[in-house]
Amino acid sequence: KPAQASTTPVAGGGKSAGNVGALKSAPSSHYTLQLSSSSNYDNLNGWAKKENLKNYVVYETTRNGQPWYVLVTGMYASKEDAKRAVSTLPADVQAKNPWAKPLHQVQADLK
């Protein structure tokens, strides 16, 4: 049986899945791949599980004053490394046009 991603509340009581702490502590010059985002945490987390994504993180931020959830995966030393990693993702995930997101943006979202 695969281990379930823990949904530990983060600061502010928001929902998250995966290792949000790793995103916070990684070098801000690194990149991650943003796979999707949604106002519905359960849909986003469910889709990540359905696609059998490994090492993904769903974190909560705010958009237009409302909770907004972002799905990211991986940490890469450069934008080029992140872009190359897209080809290793499942086809359905690639179809959503993942993009390399600077970790400093993610870290700002998590503040």
Biopython code that builds the backbone (N, CA, C, O; Angstrom):
import numpy as np
from Bio.PDB.StructureBuilder import StructureBuilder

atoms = [
    (1, "LYS", "N", (0.845, -1.199, 0.000)),
    (1, "LYS", "CA", (0.000, 0.000, 0.000)),
    (1, "LYS", "C", (0.876, 1.244, 0.000)),
    (1, "LYS", "O", (1.778, 1.349, 0.831)),
    (2, "PRO", "N", (0.640, 2.192, -0.909)),
    (2, "PRO", "CA", (1.474, 3.400, -0.906)),
    (2, "PRO", "C", (1.181, 4.254, 0.330)),
    (2, "PRO", "O", (0.053, 4.303, 0.819)),
    (3, "ALA", "N", (2.205, 4.911, 0.808)),
    (3, "ALA", "CA", (2.038, 5.798, 1.960)),
    (3, "ALA", "C", (1.190, 6.994, 1.563)),
    (3, "ALA", "O", (1.355, 7.544, 0.474)),
    (4, "GLN", "N", (0.306, 7.386, 2.421)),
    (4, "GLN", "CA", (-0.547, 8.546, 2.148)),
    (4, "GLN", "C", (0.233, 9.832, 2.432)),
    (4, "GLN", "O", (0.989, 9.911, 3.400)),
    (5, "ALA", "N", (0.040, 10.821, 1.585)),
    (5, "ALA", "CA", (0.643, 12.129, 1.841)),
    (5, "ALA", "C", (-0.045, 12.722, 3.065)),
    (5, "ALA", "O", (-1.273, 12.720, 3.162)),
    (6, "SER", "N", (0.745, 13.221, 3.984)),
    (6, "SER", "CA", (0.122, 13.785, 5.185)),
    (6, "SER", "C", (-0.443, 15.165, 4.866)),
    (6, "SER", "O", (0.122, 15.922, 4.077)),
    (7, "THR", "N", (-1.545, 15.463, 5.485)),
    (7, "THR", "CA", (-2.146, 16.782, 5.300)),
    (7, "THR", "C", (-2.022, 17.519, 6.627)),
    (7, "THR", "O", (-2.989, 17.663, 7.375)),
    (8, "THR", "N", (-0.823, 17.975, 6.891)),
    (8, "THR", "CA", (-0.552, 18.684, 8.129)),
    (8, "THR", "C", (-0.889, 20.156, 7.952)),
    (8, "THR", "O", (-0.469, 20.776, 6.974)),
    (9, "PRO", "N", (-1.633, 20.715, 8.876)),
    (9, "PRO", "CA", (-1.925, 22.155, 8.738)),
    (9, "PRO", "C", (-0.638, 22.977, 8.770)),
    (9, "PRO", "O", (0.266, 22.697, 9.557)),
    (10, "VAL", "N", (-0.563, 23.972, 7.927)),
    (10, "VAL", "CA", (0.584, 24.874, 7.924)),
    (10, "VAL", "C", (0.195, 26.135, 8.688)),
    (10, "VAL", "O", (-0.947, 26.268, 9.129)),
    (11, "ALA", "N", (1.124, 27.045, 8.842)),
    (11, "ALA", "CA", (0.835, 28.300, 9.539)),
    (11, "ALA", "C", (-0.430, 28.914, 8.964)),
    (11, "ALA", "O", (-0.604, 28.957, 7.746)),
    (12, "GLY", "N", (-1.288, 29.376, 9.808)),
    (12, "GLY", "CA", (-2.537, 29.957, 9.343)),
    (12, "GLY", "C", (-3.620, 28.911, 9.163)),
    (12, "GLY", "O", (-4.732, 29.231, 8.742)),
    (13, "GLY", "N", (-3.299, 27.639, 9.485)),
    (13, "GLY", "CA", (-4.313, 26.600, 9.434)),
    (13, "GLY", "C", (-4.654, 26.141, 8.029)),
    (13, "GLY", "O", (-5.647, 25.436, 7.852)),
    (14, "GLY", "N", (-3.876, 26.511, 7.024)),
    (14, "GLY", "CA", (-4.169, 26.119, 5.656)),
    (14, "GLY", "C", (-3.868, 24.658, 5.419)),
    (14, "GLY", "O", (-3.143, 24.029, 6.190)),
    (15, "LYS", "N", (-4.426, 24.123, 4.352)),
    (15, "LYS", "CA", (-4.179, 22.728, 3.987)),
    (15, "LYS", "C", (-2.926, 22.640, 3.144)),
    (15, "LYS", "O", (-2.625, 23.542, 2.362)),
    (16, "SER", "N", (-2.191, 21.540, 3.308)),
    (16, "SER", "CA", (-1.041, 21.285, 2.450)),
    (16, "SER", "C", (-0.802, 19.793, 2.392)),
    (16, "SER", "O", (-1.282, 19.043, 3.242)),
    (17, "ALA", "N", (-0.061, 19.368, 1.391)),
    (17, "ALA", "CA", (0.346, 17.976, 1.278)),
    (17, "ALA", "C", (1.801, 17.965, 0.862)),
    (17, "ALA", "O", (2.249, 18.833, 0.113)),
    (18, "GLY", "N", (2.542, 16.975, 1.352)),
    (18, "GLY", "CA", (3.948, 16.888, 0.983)),
    (18, "GLY", "C", (4.834, 17.708, 1.908)),
    (18, "GLY", "O", (4.391, 18.186, 2.952)),
    (19, "ASN", "N", (6.072, 17.860, 1.513)),
    (19, "ASN", "CA", (7.077, 18.477, 2.372)),
    (19, "ASN", "C", (7.189, 19.977, 2.092)),
    (19, "ASN", "O", (8.081, 20.417, 1.366)),
    (20, "VAL", "N", (6.283, 20.749, 2.672)),
    (20, "VAL", "CA", (6.308, 22.202, 2.491)),
    (20, "VAL", "C", (7.587, 22.786, 3.096)),
    (20, "VAL", "O", (8.130, 23.767, 2.586)),
    (21, "GLY", "N", (8.061, 22.179, 4.181)),
    (21, "GLY", "CA", (9.290, 22.654, 4.833)),
    (21, "GLY", "C", (10.486, 22.646, 3.894)),
    (21, "GLY", "O", (11.335, 23.536, 3.953)),
    (22, "ALA", "N", (10.553, 21.627, 3.017)),
    (22, "ALA", "CA", (11.669, 21.554, 2.064)),
    (22, "ALA", "C", (11.635, 22.732, 1.099)),
    (22, "ALA", "O", (12.682, 23.250, 0.711)),
    (23, "LEU", "N", (10.434, 23.155, 0.711)),
    (23, "LEU", "CA", (10.320, 24.319, -0.176)),
    (23, "LEU", "C", (10.809, 25.586, 0.531)),
    (23, "LEU", "O", (11.471, 26.435, -0.066)),
    (24, "LYS", "N", (10.469, 25.689, 1.806)),
    (24, "LYS", "CA", (10.843, 26.879, 2.570)),
    (24, "LYS", "C", (12.342, 26.963, 2.789)),
    (24, "LYS", "O", (12.913, 28.053, 2.800)),
    (25, "SER", "N", (12.990, 25.797, 2.965)),
    (25, "SER", "CA", (14.404, 25.805, 3.335)),
    (25, "SER", "C", (15.348, 25.683, 2.134)),
    (25, "SER", "O", (16.558, 25.846, 2.292)),
    (26, "ALA", "N", (14.825, 25.404, 0.948)),
    (26, "ALA", "CA", (15.681, 25.255, -0.242)),
    (26, "ALA", "C", (16.237, 26.614, -0.666)),
    (26, "ALA", "O", (15.655, 27.652, -0.350)),
    (27, "PRO", "N", (17.364, 26.604, -1.382)),
    (27, "PRO", "CA", (17.922, 27.880, -1.868)),
    (27, "PRO", "C", (16.905, 28.627, -2.747)),
    (27, "PRO", "O", (16.308, 28.038, -3.647)),
    (28, "SER", "N", (16.719, 29.898, -2.486)),
    (28, "SER", "CA", (15.702, 30.672, -3.209)),
    (28, "SER", "C", (16.043, 30.838, -4.684)),
    (28, "SER", "O", (15.189, 31.240, -5.475)),
    (29, "SER", "N", (17.287, 30.532, -5.064)),
    (29, "SER", "CA", (17.688, 30.626, -6.473)),
    (29, "SER", "C", (17.263, 29.391, -7.276)),
    (29, "SER", "O", (17.360, 29.388, -8.504)),
    (30, "HIS", "N", (16.797, 28.352, -6.594)),
    (30, "HIS", "CA", (16.381, 27.123, -7.270)),
    (30, "HIS", "C", (14.983, 27.265, -7.859)),
    (30, "HIS", "O", (14.305, 28.273, -7.660)),
    (31, "TYR", "N", (14.566, 26.231, -8.589)),
    (31, "TYR", "CA", (13.262, 26.218, -9.260)),
    (31, "TYR", "C", (12.497, 24.967, -8.879)),
    (31, "TYR", "O", (13.080, 23.967, -8.459)),
    (32, "THR", "N", (11.188, 25.035, -9.031)),
    (32, "THR", "CA", (10.319, 23.874, -8.922)),
    (32, "THR", "C", (9.423, 23.886, -10.157)),
    (32, "THR", "O", (9.407, 24.870, -10.897)),
    (33, "LEU", "N", (8.686, 22.816, -10.385)),
    (33, "LEU", "CA", (7.734, 22.789, -11.496)),
    (33, "LEU", "C", (6.335, 22.980, -10.945)),
    (33, "LEU", "O", (5.873, 22.191, -10.121)),
    (34, "GLN", "N", (5.658, 24.030, -11.398)),
    (34, "GLN", "CA", (4.252, 24.187, -11.042)),
    (34, "GLN", "C", (3.443, 23.389, -12.044)),
    (34, "GLN", "O", (3.515, 23.622, -13.250)),
    (35, "LEU", "N", (2.671, 22.443, -11.527)),
    (35, "LEU", "CA", (1.899, 21.546, -12.387)),
    (35, "LEU", "C", (0.471, 22.023, -12.574)),
    (35, "LEU", "O", (-0.122, 21.847, -13.639)),
    (36, "SER", "N", (-0.075, 22.630, -11.526)),
    (36, "SER", "CA", (-1.457, 23.072, -11.593)),
    (36, "SER", "C", (-1.748, 23.930, -10.368)),
    (36, "SER", "O", (-0.954, 23.989, -9.430)),
    (37, "SER", "N", (-2.901, 24.593, -10.395)),
    (37, "SER", "CA", (-3.373, 25.329, -9.226)),
    (37, "SER", "C", (-4.899, 25.358, -9.285)),
    (37, "SER", "O", (-5.501, 25.212, -10.349)),
    (38, "SER", "N", (-5.508, 25.550, -8.115)),
    (38, "SER", "CA", (-6.963, 25.443, -8.048)),
    (38, "SER", "C", (-7.467, 26.073, -6.756)),
    (38, "SER", "O", (-6.720, 26.234, -5.791)),
    (39, "SER", "N", (-8.742, 26.421, -6.760)),
    (39, "SER", "CA", (-9.378, 26.869, -5.526)),
    (39, "SER", "C", (-9.842, 25.663, -4.700)),
    (39, "SER", "O", (-10.286, 25.827, -3.563)),
    (40, "ASN", "N", (-9.741, 24.451, -5.269)),
    (40, "ASN", "CA", (-10.226, 23.243, -4.598)),
    (40, "ASN", "C", (-9.051, 22.326, -4.246)),
    (40, "ASN", "O", (-8.482, 21.666, -5.115)),
    (41, "TYR", "N", (-8.704, 22.298, -2.972)),
    (41, "TYR", "CA", (-7.584, 21.488, -2.487)),
    (41, "TYR", "C", (-7.775, 20.011, -2.798)),
    (41, "TYR", "O", (-6.860, 19.348, -3.286)),
    (42, "ASP", "N", (-8.974, 19.496, -2.512)),
    (42, "ASP", "CA", (-9.207, 18.063, -2.671)),
    (42, "ASP", "C", (-9.074, 17.626, -4.127)),
    (42, "ASP", "O", (-8.535, 16.553, -4.400)),
    (43, "ASN", "N", (-9.557, 18.444, -5.066)),
    (43, "ASN", "CA", (-9.420, 18.113, -6.495)),
    (43, "ASN", "C", (-7.948, 18.055, -6.889)),
    (43, "ASN", "O", (-7.521, 17.137, -7.590)),
    (44, "LEU", "N", (-7.174, 19.042, -6.434)),
    (44, "LEU", "CA", (-5.760, 19.129, -6.803)),
    (44, "LEU", "C", (-4.975, 17.962, -6.213)),
    (44, "LEU", "O", (-4.198, 17.315, -6.914)),
    (45, "ASN", "N", (-5.178, 17.696, -4.934)),
    (45, "ASN", "CA", (-4.479, 16.604, -4.265)),
    (45, "ASN", "C", (-4.902, 15.264, -4.860)),
    (45, "ASN", "O", (-4.068, 14.378, -5.049)),
    (46, "GLY", "N", (-6.194, 15.110, -5.155)),
    (46, "GLY", "CA", (-6.694, 13.876, -5.758)),
    (46, "GLY", "C", (-6.104, 13.622, -7.130)),
    (46, "GLY", "O", (-5.775, 12.486, -7.473)),
    (47, "TRP", "N", (-5.970, 14.692, -7.923)),
    (47, "TRP", "CA", (-5.383, 14.555, -9.255)),
    (47, "TRP", "C", (-3.918, 14.129, -9.150)),
    (47, "TRP", "O", (-3.466, 13.272, -9.909)),
    (48, "ALA", "N", (-3.181, 14.722, -8.217)),
    (48, "ALA", "CA", (-1.765, 14.368, -8.030)),
    (48, "ALA", "C", (-1.637, 12.887, -7.666)),
    (48, "ALA", "O", (-0.746, 12.202, -8.167)),
    (49, "LYS", "N", (-2.513, 12.398, -6.807)),
    (49, "LYS", "CA", (-2.478, 10.978, -6.422)),
    (49, "LYS", "C", (-2.851, 10.086, -7.597)),
    (49, "LYS", "O", (-2.226, 9.047, -7.810)),
    (50, "LYS", "N", (-3.877, 10.488, -8.369)),
    (50, "LYS", "CA", (-4.315, 9.698, -9.522)),
    (50, "LYS", "C", (-3.184, 9.557, -10.541)),
    (50, "LYS", "O", (-3.037, 8.513, -11.177)),
    (51, "GLU", "N", (-2.391, 10.612, -10.687)),
    (51, "GLU", "CA", (-1.274, 10.583, -11.640)),
    (51, "GLU", "C", (-0.028, 9.908, -11.056)),
    (51, "GLU", "O", (1.009, 9.831, -11.713)),
    (52, "ASN", "N", (-0.141, 9.422, -9.814)),
    (52, "ASN", "CA", (0.987, 8.768, -9.133)),
    (52, "ASN", "C", (2.225, 9.658, -9.066)),
    (52, "ASN", "O", (3.348, 9.179, -9.222)),
    (53, "LEU", "N", (2.018, 10.940, -8.835)),
    (53, "LEU", "CA", (3.154, 11.851, -8.721)),
    (53, "LEU", "C", (3.932, 11.554, -7.447)),
    (53, "LEU", "O", (3.351, 11.264, -6.401)),
    (54, "LYS", "N", (5.248, 11.630, -7.553)),
    (54, "LYS", "CA", (6.127, 11.412, -6.410)),
    (54, "LYS", "C", (6.658, 12.773, -5.953)),
    (54, "LYS", "O", (6.885, 13.669, -6.765)),
    (55, "ASN", "N", (6.846, 12.904, -4.672)),
    (55, "ASN", "CA", (7.472, 14.113, -4.110)),
    (55, "ASN", "C", (6.781, 15.408, -4.530)),
    (55, "ASN", "O", (7.435, 16.418, -4.789)),
    (56, "TYR", "N", (5.469, 15.364, -4.593)),
    (56, "TYR", "CA", (4.760, 16.596, -4.912)),
    (56, "TYR", "C", (4.394, 17.333, -3.630)),
    (56, "TYR", "O", (4.352, 16.751, -2.546)),
    (57, "VAL", "N", (4.133, 18.611, -3.779)),
    (57, "VAL", "CA", (3.690, 19.440, -2.655)),
    (57, "VAL", "C", (2.475, 20.239, -3.120)),
    (57, "VAL", "O", (2.483, 20.817, -4.207)),
    (58, "VAL", "N", (1.451, 20.268, -2.305)),
    (58, "VAL", "CA", (0.327, 21.182, -2.502)),
    (58, "VAL", "C", (0.415, 22.168, -1.350)),
    (58, "VAL", "O", (0.417, 21.778, -0.183)),
    (59, "TYR", "N", (0.486, 23.447, -1.688)),
    (59, "TYR", "CA", (0.523, 24.439, -0.615)),
    (59, "TYR", "C", (-0.566, 25.486, -0.831)),
    (59, "TYR", "O", (-1.042, 25.701, -1.946)),
    (60, "GLU", "N", (-0.940, 26.125, 0.270)),
    (60, "GLU", "CA", (-1.997, 27.130, 0.220)),
    (60, "GLU", "C", (-1.390, 28.523, 0.177)),
    (60, "GLU", "O", (-0.442, 28.838, 0.896)),
    (61, "THR", "N", (-1.963, 29.339, -0.681)),
    (61, "THR", "CA", (-1.634, 30.750, -0.735)),
    (61, "THR", "C", (-2.969, 31.491, -0.850)),
    (61, "THR", "O", (-4.023, 30.905, -0.601)),
    (62, "THR", "N", (-2.934, 32.742, -1.216)),
    (62, "THR", "CA", (-4.171, 33.513, -1.342)),
    (62, "THR", "C", (-4.216, 34.164, -2.711)),
    (62, "THR", "O", (-3.211, 34.685, -3.194)),
    (63, "ARG", "N", (-5.385, 34.132, -3.332)),
    (63, "ARG", "CA", (-5.587, 34.807, -4.612)),
    (63, "ARG", "C", (-6.904, 35.574, -4.510)),
    (63, "ARG", "O", (-7.950, 35.001, -4.207)),
    (64, "ASN", "N", (-6.832, 36.859, -4.763)),
    (64, "ASN", "CA", (-8.023, 37.721, -4.648)),
    (64, "ASN", "C", (-8.723, 37.555, -3.304)),
    (64, "ASN", "O", (-9.951, 37.550, -3.222)),
    (65, "GLY", "N", (-7.912, 37.417, -2.245)),
    (65, "GLY", "CA", (-8.458, 37.311, -0.903)),
    (65, "GLY", "C", (-9.030, 35.951, -0.540)),
    (65, "GLY", "O", (-9.543, 35.776, 0.565)),
    (66, "GLN", "N", (-8.951, 34.978, -1.453)),
    (66, "GLN", "CA", (-9.503, 33.634, -1.224)),
    (66, "GLN", "C", (-8.374, 32.604, -1.161)),
    (66, "GLN", "O", (-7.320, 32.808, -1.763)),
    (67, "PRO", "N", (-8.587, 31.491, -0.432)),
    (67, "PRO", "CA", (-7.576, 30.425, -0.424)),
    (67, "PRO", "C", (-7.354, 29.894, -1.846)),
    (67, "PRO", "O", (-8.304, 29.713, -2.608)),
    (68, "TRP", "N", (-6.107, 29.653, -2.183)),
    (68, "TRP", "CA", (-5.731, 29.144, -3.503)),
    (68, "TRP", "C", (-4.646, 28.105, -3.286)),
    (68, "TRP", "O", (-3.727, 28.323, -2.497)),
    (69, "TYR", "N", (-4.743, 26.982, -3.977)),
    (69, "TYR", "CA", (-3.823, 25.870, -3.773)),
    (69, "TYR", "C", (-2.970, 25.662, -5.020)),
    (69, "TYR", "O", (-3.454, 25.721, -6.150)),
    (70, "VAL", "N", (-1.689, 25.418, -4.775)),
    (70, "VAL", "CA", (-0.719, 25.288, -5.863)),
    (70, "VAL", "C", (-0.038, 23.927, -5.736)),
    (70, "VAL", "O", (0.396, 23.536, -4.652)),
    (71, "LEU", "N", (0.051, 23.213, -6.858)),
    (71, "LEU", "CA", (0.697, 21.898, -6.920)),
    (71, "LEU", "C", (2.044, 22.051, -7.609)),
    (71, "LEU", "O", (2.117, 22.468, -8.764)),
    (72, "VAL", "N", (3.114, 21.709, -6.889)),
    (72, "VAL", "CA", (4.459, 21.771, -7.453)),
    (72, "VAL", "C", (5.151, 20.429, -7.216)),
    (72, "VAL", "O", (4.736, 19.642, -6.365)),
    (73, "THR", "N", (6.203, 20.187, -7.977)),
    (73, "THR", "CA", (7.004, 18.984, -7.775)),
    (73, "THR", "C", (8.460, 19.261, -8.111)),
    (73, "THR", "O", (8.769, 20.036, -9.016)),
    (74, "GLY", "N", (9.341, 18.618, -7.370)),
    (74, "GLY", "CA", (10.768, 18.677, -7.649)),
    (74, "GLY", "C", (11.428, 19.981, -7.239)),
    (74, "GLY", "O", (10.777, 21.009, -7.053)),
    (75, "MET", "N", (12.758, 19.900, -7.104)),
    (75, "MET", "CA", (13.578, 21.084, -6.883)),
    (75, "MET", "C", (14.780, 20.969, -7.796)),
    (75, "MET", "O", (15.445, 19.935, -7.859)),
    (76, "TYR", "N", (15.040, 22.055, -8.500)),
    (76, "TYR", "CA", (16.068, 22.035, -9.537)),
    (76, "TYR", "C", (16.973, 23.242, -9.367)),
    (76, "TYR", "O", (16.525, 24.325, -8.993)),
    (77, "ALA", "N", (18.267, 23.037, -9.651)),
    (77, "ALA", "CA", (19.256, 24.100, -9.468)),
    (77, "ALA", "C", (19.101, 25.212, -10.498)),
    (77, "ALA", "O", (19.531, 26.340, -10.261)),
    (78, "SER", "N", (18.483, 24.898, -11.653)),
    (78, "SER", "CA", (18.337, 25.917, -12.698)),
    (78, "SER", "C", (16.990, 25.762, -13.401)),
    (78, "SER", "O", (16.340, 24.720, -13.319)),
    (79, "LYS", "N", (16.596, 26.818, -14.085)),
    (79, "LYS", "CA", (15.357, 26.796, -14.863)),
    (79, "LYS", "C", (15.456, 25.725, -15.954)),
    (79, "LYS", "O", (14.478, 25.035, -16.242)),
    (80, "GLU", "N", (16.638, 25.589, -16.558)),
    (80, "GLU", "CA", (16.845, 24.600, -17.617)),
    (80, "GLU", "C", (16.651, 23.183, -17.082)),
    (80, "GLU", "O", (16.029, 22.350, -17.742)),
    (81, "ASP", "N", (17.186, 22.905, -15.879)),
    (81, "ASP", "CA", (17.019, 21.578, -15.274)),
    (81, "ASP", "C", (15.538, 21.294, -15.053)),
    (81, "ASP", "O", (15.072, 20.183, -15.307)),
    (82, "ALA", "N", (14.799, 22.293, -14.582)),
    (82, "ALA", "CA", (13.368, 22.122, -14.329)),
    (82, "ALA", "C", (12.634, 21.832, -15.633)),
    (82, "ALA", "O", (11.785, 20.942, -15.691)),
    (83, "LYS", "N", (12.965, 22.586, -16.678)),
    (83, "LYS", "CA", (12.301, 22.371, -17.975)),
    (83, "LYS", "C", (12.597, 20.977, -18.522)),
    (83, "LYS", "O", (11.713, 20.334, -19.088)),
    (84, "ARG", "N", (13.843, 20.504, -18.355)),
    (84, "ARG", "CA", (14.199, 19.165, -18.827)),
    (84, "ARG", "C", (13.394, 18.097, -18.092)),
    (84, "ARG", "O", (13.052, 17.069, -18.676)),
    (85, "ALA", "N", (13.094, 18.331, -16.826)),
    (85, "ALA", "CA", (12.378, 17.343, -16.008)),
    (85, "ALA", "C", (10.928, 17.162, -16.457)),
    (85, "ALA", "O", (10.312, 16.144, -16.144)),
    (86, "VAL", "N", (10.381, 18.125, -17.178)),
    (86, "VAL", "CA", (8.989, 18.014, -17.643)),
    (86, "VAL", "C", (8.802, 16.734, -18.449)),
    (86, "VAL", "O", (7.758, 16.089, -18.350)),
    (87, "SER", "N", (9.797, 16.360, -19.242)),
    (87, "SER", "CA", (9.673, 15.177, -20.105)),
    (87, "SER", "C", (9.589, 13.879, -19.307)),
    (87, "SER", "O", (9.218, 12.846, -19.864)),
    (88, "THR", "N", (9.925, 13.906, -18.016)),
    (88, "THR", "CA", (9.864, 12.701, -17.187)),
    (88, "THR", "C", (8.505, 12.540, -16.511)),
    (88, "THR", "O", (8.254, 11.530, -15.855)),
    (89, "LEU", "N", (7.629, 13.529, -16.668)),
    (89, "LEU", "CA", (6.312, 13.492, -16.027)),
    (89, "LEU", "C", (5.322, 12.688, -16.878)),
    (89, "LEU", "O", (5.511, 12.553, -18.087)),
    (90, "PRO", "N", (4.262, 12.152, -16.246)),
    (90, "PRO", "CA", (3.227, 11.443, -17.022)),
    (90, "PRO", "C", (2.626, 12.350, -18.105)),
    (90, "PRO", "O", (2.568, 13.568, -17.937)),
    (91, "ALA", "N", (2.182, 11.753, -19.207)),
    (91, "ALA", "CA", (1.664, 12.519, -20.351)),
    (91, "ALA", "C", (0.525, 13.456, -19.962)),
    (91, "ALA", "O", (0.467, 14.593, -20.430)),
    (92, "ASP", "N", (-0.387, 12.978, -19.102)),
    (92, "ASP", "CA", (-1.509, 13.827, -18.686)),
    (92, "ASP", "C", (-1.035, 15.051, -17.925)),
    (92, "ASP", "O", (-1.651, 16.115, -17.996)),
    (93, "VAL", "N", (0.067, 14.896, -17.195)),
    (93, "VAL", "CA", (0.631, 16.015, -16.435)),
    (93, "VAL", "C", (1.325, 16.977, -17.404)),
    (93, "VAL", "O", (1.174, 18.194, -17.295)),
    (94, "GLN", "N", (2.084, 16.423, -18.347)),
    (94, "GLN", "CA", (2.745, 17.265, -19.354)),
    (94, "GLN", "C", (1.730, 18.086, -20.141)),
    (94, "GLN", "O", (2.014, 19.213, -20.547)),
    (95, "ALA", "N", (0.537, 17.511, -20.354)),
    (95, "ALA", "CA", (-0.505, 18.181, -21.134)),
    (95, "ALA", "C", (-0.989, 19.475, -20.467)),
    (95, "ALA", "O", (-1.566, 20.340, -21.126)),
    (96, "LYS", "N", (-0.751, 19.600, -19.164)),
    (96, "LYS", "CA", (-1.155, 20.815, -18.448)),
    (96, "LYS", "C", (-0.094, 21.918, -18.541)),
    (96, "LYS", "O", (-0.215, 22.965, -17.906)),
    (97, "ASN", "N", (0.934, 21.667, -19.334)),
    (97, "ASN", "CA", (2.008, 22.655, -19.541)),
    (97, "ASN", "C", (2.658, 23.127, -18.247)),
    (97, "ASN", "O", (2.579, 24.307, -17.905)),
    (98, "PRO", "N", (3.309, 22.196, -17.518)),
    (98, "PRO", "CA", (4.009, 22.594, -16.299)),
    (98, "PRO", "C", (5.045, 23.668, -16.614)),
    (98, "PRO", "O", (5.613, 23.687, -17.706)),
    (99, "TRP", "N", (5.286, 24.550, -15.671)),
    (99, "TRP", "CA", (6.269, 25.605, -15.910)),
    (99, "TRP", "C", (7.214, 25.737, -14.722)),
    (99, "TRP", "O", (6.856, 25.466, -13.576)),
    (100, "ALA", "N", (8.426, 26.161, -15.038)),
    (100, "ALA", "CA", (9.464, 26.335, -14.026)),
    (100, "ALA", "C", (9.152, 27.588, -13.215)),
    (100, "ALA", "O", (9.086, 28.695, -13.751)),
    (101, "LYS", "N", (8.962, 27.391, -11.918)),
    (101, "LYS", "CA", (8.617, 28.503, -11.029)),
    (101, "LYS", "C", (9.783, 28.741, -10.076)),
    (101, "LYS", "O", (10.233, 27.813, -9.404)),
    (102, "PRO", "N", (10.274, 29.973, -10.012)),
    (102, "PRO", "CA", (11.378, 30.262, -9.087)),
    (102, "PRO", "C", (10.951, 29.999, -7.640)),
    (102, "PRO", "O", (9.856, 30.380, -7.227)),
    (103, "LEU", "N", (11.832, 29.341, -6.877)),
    (103, "LEU", "CA", (11.494, 29.044, -5.483)),
    (103, "LEU", "C", (11.296, 30.310, -4.665)),
    (103, "LEU", "O", (10.547, 30.294, -3.688)),
    (104, "HIS", "N", (11.948, 31.408, -5.039)),
    (104, "HIS", "CA", (11.733, 32.630, -4.261)),
    (104, "HIS", "C", (10.272, 33.076, -4.340)),
    (104, "HIS", "O", (9.759, 33.676, -3.395)),
    (105, "GLN", "N", (9.591, 32.788, -5.466)),
    (105, "GLN", "CA", (8.150, 33.100, -5.574)),
    (105, "GLN", "C", (7.332, 32.191, -4.663)),
    (105, "GLN", "O", (6.412, 32.645, -3.984)),
    (106, "VAL", "N", (7.675, 30.906, -4.656)),
    (106, "VAL", "CA", (6.979, 29.947, -3.792)),
    (106, "VAL", "C", (7.168, 30.364, -2.332)),
    (106, "VAL", "O", (6.216, 30.379, -1.552)),
    (107, "GLN", "N", (8.400, 30.700, -1.978)),
    (107, "GLN", "CA", (8.691, 31.074, -0.593)),
    (107, "GLN", "C", (7.940, 32.348, -0.198)),
    (107, "GLN", "O", (7.521, 32.485, 0.951)),
    (108, "ALA", "N", (7.771, 33.267, -1.129)),
    (108, "ALA", "CA", (6.986, 34.474, -0.845)),
    (108, "ALA", "C", (5.518, 34.103, -0.632)),
    (108, "ALA", "O", (4.853, 34.666, 0.238)),
    (109, "ASP", "N", (5.005, 33.142, -1.437)),
    (109, "ASP", "CA", (3.623, 32.668, -1.275)),
    (109, "ASP", "C", (3.405, 32.047, 0.105)),
    (109, "ASP", "O", (2.321, 32.153, 0.678)),
    (110, "LEU", "N", (4.441, 31.403, 0.629)),
    (110, "LEU", "CA", (4.320, 30.661, 1.887)),
    (110, "LEU", "C", (4.474, 31.542, 3.121)),
    (110, "LEU", "O", (4.263, 31.071, 4.238)),
    (111, "LYS", "N", (4.832, 32.791, 2.947)),
    (111, "LYS", "CA", (5.035, 33.688, 4.097)),
    (111, "LYS", "C", (3.711, 34.062, 4.724)),
    (111, "LYS", "O", (3.680, 34.809, 5.702)),
]
sb = StructureBuilder()
sb.init_structure("model")
sb.init_model(0)
sb.init_chain("A")
sb.init_seg("    ")
for serial, (resi, resn, name, xyz) in enumerate(atoms, 1):
    if name == "N":
        sb.init_residue(resn, " ", resi, " ")
    sb.init_atom(name, np.array(xyz, "f"), 0.0, 1.0, " ", f" {name:<3s}", serial, name[0])
structure = sb.get_structure()
